[in-house]
Amino acid sequence: MNEDDMIRAALTTIADRAPNPGRLAARLTAPERVDRRRRNLLMVTGAAAATTAVAGVGGAALLSRRGSGLAPGGALGTSPESTPGGEPTPRPGNRRVPMRYRTTWLPDGFIENSRRVTVRGPAPGAQMRSWTRRTMPPRHKGDATAAHDGVAYGLIHLGLSAAGVSGTNRRATTVNGKPAWVATDPQMVPQVVWQPEPGVYLALSVVHGLGDQIEVASRMASSVVADTSGGCEVSLDFGWLPPGRDSARQQAEISGTPDGWEQTITVLTGSGNPSVTATLRPAQPAASGGQPATLRGRSGLILVGADRYAGSWAQVDFDNGRQLWVNLSPADLGHQPATTREDLVRIVDELRIGPVPYTGWLGR
C-alpha cells in the first residue's frame, strides 16, 4: 500500500482515530471556549478569527532537544493570533504547510477538528481535513455507546492525493464542470472523487450521521475552492532516526479541540505504513508495562518490544500538562530493524519541539 492508497483507505478507517466524541462534545459545548459564529462564514474567510488559548509550549524560543522540553520556567503558552489577512506566519523554527483546498459550505453544526499534511515526500503531497459535529445529539434509551458516538456524531473528510478512485462500484458525474465519480463500493465509505487540477485528486467522504451521505458529499464537493490562507503549522521534527526507519516520507497532523489539541508527526515505511510516530498531547495516565527511563532529562517510561512482532514506545510528561508519546511499529511490519532501548531514548531526546503552533482553526 502506497501513500495514496493509504489516504483512500483512511476514509474508511479514520473514524477510529478521531478524538473521543464524548470528550470532544464536553469541550466544545462550553460557551466560553468556542466561538459561535457561523461556520460557512468562517470557511470563506479562511479561519481568520482570533485564536483560543491552548496549553502548550510558550514563547518564541525553541525547545532544546535535551532537557525539560519546556519553555523557561515551564510557562504555559498560547497559540499565536490570526491576522486580518488570514492565518499567521509560523513561529520561529516551525514549518507551515499550506492547505491546498477548503470548503465554503458545511452542514449546520459542523466544526473542523483535524488537518493532516505531508511534510516530506513526493509532490503533490497527501492532505486531509476533517470535520465533526459541534455538539453531541441527546442519547436515547437503548443506544449502544459505540454506535451512538460513531453514527450520531458525524464525520466528514476531504482528502487529497495523486491517485483517483478505484473499484468497480462507481458512477460518473461532474463537480464544478470537472470529471468526477461517486464511489459506492460496499467495502469503502461512500465518497465523491474528482480532479480539480492535473495530478491532483480530491475525495469528499461523509462517514456517519448525516442521512444521504452522497447527497451531502456532493454538495460539499461543489463548494470546494482553492485555499489561499489556511495551513497546518508543524512544531515537531525528528532530530535522529535509526537506520532503516529514516524514510524521507513523513506526515504531520493537528487534531482535537482548542483546549485539548494534539500534534503528531509520523515516518512512513516504503509501503505507507507508520514506522515511527511522535505525539505531543494532553497528559494521559501512565501506560502499563513501561520501565523507568530518563527522557529529555526527566523521569519517563519505556517499553521495548519483546520480539519482531511487538511494538515499542516511550512516554514522558512535562510540567505544562502535556505529554510526549513516541511509538515504533513492530519490526516485522515492513521489514524494519529491531528497536533497542538506546534507539528510543535517542529519538525522544533529539526530537525537536518548537513553539506552540497556530490552532485557531480548531473547533470553528
C-alpha positions in Angstrom: 0.0 0.0 0.0 1.5 3.3 -1.0 0.8 6.8 0.4 -2.1 7.5 -2.0 -3.7 4.1 -1.2 -3.4 5.0 2.5 -5.2 8.2 2.1 -8.1 6.4 0.3 -8.1 3.7 2.9 -8.1 6.3 5.6 -11.6 7.5 4.5 -12.9 4.1 5.7 -11.0 3.8 8.9 -10.3 7.4 10.2 -13.3 7.3 12.5 -11.3 5.0 14.8 -8.6 7.7 15.0 -10.9 10.6 15.6 -10.9 12.3 19.1 -13.3 10.6 21.5 -16.7 12.1 20.7 -17.8 12.3 24.3 -14.8 14.3 25.4 -15.0 16.4 22.2 -18.6 17.2 22.9 -17.9 18.2 26.5 -15.2 20.6 25.5 -17.0 22.1 22.5 -20.3 22.8 24.3 -18.7 25.1 26.8 -19.7 28.6 25.5 -16.5 30.3 26.8 -14.3 28.0 24.7 -15.8 28.1 21.3 -16.7 31.0 19.0 -20.3 30.5 17.9 -20.0 32.4 14.6 -21.4 30.8 11.5 -19.2 28.0 10.1 -19.8 28.9 6.4 -18.6 32.5 7.0 -15.5 31.1 8.7 -14.7 28.8 5.9 -15.0 31.6 3.4 -12.6 33.9 5.3 -10.1 31.1 5.8 -10.3 30.8 9.6 -9.3 34.4 10.2 -10.9 34.6 13.6 -9.0 35.2 16.8 -7.5 32.1 18.3 -8.4 30.4 21.6 -5.7 29.9 24.2 -4.3 26.4 24.5 -2.0 24.6 26.8 1.4 24.0 25.4 5.0 25.3 25.0 5.2 29.0 25.4 7.2 31.8 23.8 9.1 32.1 20.5 12.2 30.4 21.8 12.7 26.8 20.5 12.9 24.0 23.0 16.2 22.3 23.4 16.5 18.7 22.2 17.6 17.7 25.6 16.4 18.9 28.9 12.9 19.5 30.3 11.2 20.1 26.9 9.6 23.2 28.3 9.8 27.0 27.9 11.9 28.7 30.6 10.1 28.3 33.9 7.7 25.8 32.4 5.3 28.6 31.5 2.2 27.8 29.6 1.9 29.2 26.1 -0.8 30.2 23.7 -1.4 29.8 20.0 -0.5 32.9 18.0 -3.2 35.3 16.9 -4.6 35.2 13.4 -4.1 38.2 11.2 -6.7 40.3 9.2 -5.5 38.6 6.0 -5.7 35.0 7.3 -3.7 32.7 9.5 -0.4 33.9 11.0 3.1 33.1 9.8 4.7 30.1 11.6 6.7 30.8 14.8 10.5 30.7 14.5 11.7 27.2 13.7 8.3 25.8 12.9 7.1 24.7 9.4 3.8 25.6 7.9 2.3 23.5 5.1 -0.4 25.3 3.1 -3.7 23.5 2.8 -4.5 23.2 -0.9 -8.3 23.3 -0.8 -11.2 24.3 1.5 -14.9 24.1 1.6 -17.3 27.1 1.5 -20.3 25.1 2.8 -20.7 22.7 5.7 -23.8 21.1 7.2 -25.1 23.1 10.1 -23.3 22.4 13.4 -20.1 21.0 12.0 -16.6 22.2 13.0 -13.1 21.4 11.8 -11.2 19.1 14.1 -8.2 17.8 12.1 -5.6 18.8 9.5 -3.1 16.3 8.2 -0.3 17.2 5.7 2.7 15.7 4.1 5.9 17.4 5.4 8.3 15.3 3.4 7.7 13.2 0.3 6.9 13.4 -3.4 4.5 16.0 -4.8 1.7 16.8 -4.6 1.8 15.5 -1.0 -1.3 13.9 0.5 -3.5 16.0 2.7 -6.7 15.6 4.7 -9.1 17.9 6.6 -11.8 16.6 8.9 -15.0 17.9 10.5 -17.3 16.7 13.1 -20.4 17.9 14.9 -20.0 20.8 17.4 -22.3 19.1 19.9 -23.4 15.6 20.6 -27.1 14.8 19.9 -29.0 13.6 23.0 -28.6 10.0 23.8 -31.7 7.9 23.6 -32.6 5.0 25.9 -31.1 1.8 24.5 -28.4 3.4 22.4 -25.2 1.5 22.4 -22.3 3.8 23.3 -20.1 2.9 20.3 -22.9 3.0 17.8 -24.3 6.3 19.1 -20.9 8.0 19.3 -19.9 7.0 15.8 -23.2 7.3 13.9 -24.9 10.3 15.5 -21.8 12.4 15.9 -20.9 12.6 12.3 -17.6 12.7 10.5 -16.6 14.4 7.2 -13.3 14.1 5.4 -11.7 15.9 2.5 -8.6 14.0 1.3 -6.1 15.0 -1.4 -3.8 12.6 -3.2 -2.2 11.9 -6.5 -4.4 8.9 -7.3 -8.1 8.6 -8.2 -10.9 6.4 -7.2 -10.5 2.6 -7.5 -13.0 -0.2 -7.6 -15.9 -1.1 -9.9 -18.9 0.3 -7.9 -18.8 3.9 -9.2 -20.7 6.2 -11.5 -19.6 9.2 -13.5 -20.7 12.7 -12.6 -19.1 16.2 -12.5 -18.0 18.6 -9.8 -18.0 22.2 -10.9 -17.5 21.1 -14.5 -14.7 18.7 -13.7 -15.0 14.9 -14.3 -15.9 13.1 -11.1 -17.0 9.8 -9.7 -19.3 8.7 -7.0 -17.8 5.6 -5.4 -20.2 3.3 -3.6 -18.0 0.2 -3.0 -19.5 -1.7 0.0 -16.0 -2.1 1.4 -15.5 1.6 1.5 -17.1 4.7 2.8 -19.3 6.4 0.0 -17.3 9.3 -1.5 -17.2 11.8 -4.3 -13.9 11.9 -6.1 -12.8 14.5 -8.7 -9.7 16.0 -10.3 -9.6 19.8 -9.7 -6.2 20.1 -11.4 -3.8 17.8 -13.3 -2.1 15.3 -11.0 -4.4 16.1 -8.0 -7.5 14.2 -6.8 -9.9 15.1 -4.1 -12.1 12.7 -2.2 -15.1 14.0 -0.1 -16.5 11.4 2.2 -19.3 11.7 4.8 -18.7 8.8 7.1 -21.6 8.9 9.5 -24.7 10.6 10.8 -26.0 12.8 8.0 -28.7 10.8 6.2 -27.9 10.7 2.5 -24.1 10.6 2.6 -23.6 11.0 -1.2 -26.0 14.0 -1.3 -24.1 15.8 1.4 -20.7 14.9 0.0 -21.8 16.1 -3.5 -23.0 19.5 -2.1 -19.8 19.9 -0.1 -17.6 18.9 -3.1 -19.3 21.6 -5.2 -18.4 24.2 -2.6 -14.6 23.3 -2.6 -12.3 26.1 -3.7 -8.5 26.7 -3.6 -7.3 27.7 -0.1 -5.2 30.8 -0.2 -4.8 31.2 3.6 -5.2 28.0 5.5 -2.3 25.9 6.7 -1.0 23.3 9.2 1.8 24.6 11.3 4.2 21.9 12.5 6.4 22.3 15.5 7.7 18.7 15.8 10.6 17.3 13.8 12.8 14.2 14.2 16.4 15.1 15.0 17.6 11.5 14.7 16.1 8.2 13.5 17.6 4.8 13.4 18.9 3.5 10.1 16.1 1.6 8.3 13.4 3.9 10.0 14.7 7.2 8.5 12.4 7.3 5.5 12.1 10.7 3.8 8.3 10.3 3.7 6.6 12.0 6.7 3.2 13.3 7.6 2.0 15.6 10.4 -1.4 16.2 11.9 -3.0 18.5 14.4 -6.4 17.3 15.8 -8.7 17.7 18.7 -10.3 20.8 20.3 -9.0 24.3 21.1 -8.2 23.3 24.7 -7.3 19.7 24.0 -5.3 19.5 20.8 -2.6 17.1 20.0 0.1 17.1 17.3 1.6 14.1 15.6 4.5 13.5 13.2 4.8 10.1 11.5 7.5 8.5 9.5 6.1 6.2 6.8 7.6 2.9 5.6 8.0 2.3 1.8 4.6 0.7 1.8 3.0 3.7 3.5 2.6 2.2 7.0 3.6 4.1 10.1 7.1 3.4 11.2 7.9 6.0 13.9 5.2 8.3 15.4 5.7 11.1 17.9 2.7 12.8 19.5 2.6 15.8 21.8 -0.8 15.6 23.6 -2.6 16.4 26.8 -1.2 14.2 29.6 -2.7 10.8 30.0 -2.3 8.1 32.6 1.0 6.2 32.5 0.8 3.3 30.1 1.1 -0.2 31.6 4.3 -2.3 31.2 6.8 0.5 30.9 10.2 0.6 32.6 11.6 3.7 34.2 13.9 5.8 32.0 15.4 9.3 31.8 14.0 11.1 28.8 14.8 14.7 28.0 16.2 15.0 31.5 13.0 13.8 33.1 11.6 10.7 34.5 9.7 8.7 31.9 8.7 5.2 30.8 9.9 2.9 28.0 8.8 -0.4 26.7 10.9 -2.2 24.1 9.0 -4.9 22.1 9.9 -8.4 23.2 10.3 -9.6 19.6 9.9 -8.5 16.0 6.1 -8.8 16.2 5.7 -6.3 19.1 5.9 -2.5 19.0 7.9 -0.2 21.3 7.1 3.0 22.9 8.3 5.8 25.2 6.3 8.3 27.3 7.4 11.4 29.2 5.3 14.2 30.9 6.1 17.9 31.0 5.2 20.4 33.7 2.7 22.2 31.5 0.2 19.3 31.5 1.4 17.9 28.1 2.9 14.6 27.3 5.2 13.3 24.6 4.4 9.8 23.3 6.8 8.1 20.8 5.7 4.8 19.2 7.7 2.5 16.9 5.8 -0.1 14.9 6.8 -3.8 15.1 10.0 -4.6 13.2 8.1 -7.3 11.2 5.9 -4.6 9.7 7.7 -3.5 6.6 10.9 -5.5 7.4 12.3 -2.8 9.7 15.2 -3.1 12.1 14.6 -4.2 15.6 14.3 -1.4 18.2 16.7 -1.0 21.1 16.3 1.0 24.3 19.1 3.2 23.2 17.2 4.0 20.0 14.1 5.0 21.9 16.0 7.3 24.2 17.8 9.0 21.4 14.7 9.5 19.3 13.0 11.2 22.3 15.9 13.2 23.4 16.7 14.6 19.9 13.1 15.2 18.8 12.7 18.9 18.2 9.7 20.5 19.9 9.1 24.1 18.8 6.8 26.9 19.9 3.1 26.4 20.1 1.7 26.1 16.6 -1.4 28.0 15.4 -4.5 26.1 16.3 -7.1 28.8 15.9 -9.0 26.9 13.2 -9.8 24.0 15.6 -13.4 24.0 16.7 -14.5 26.5 14.1 
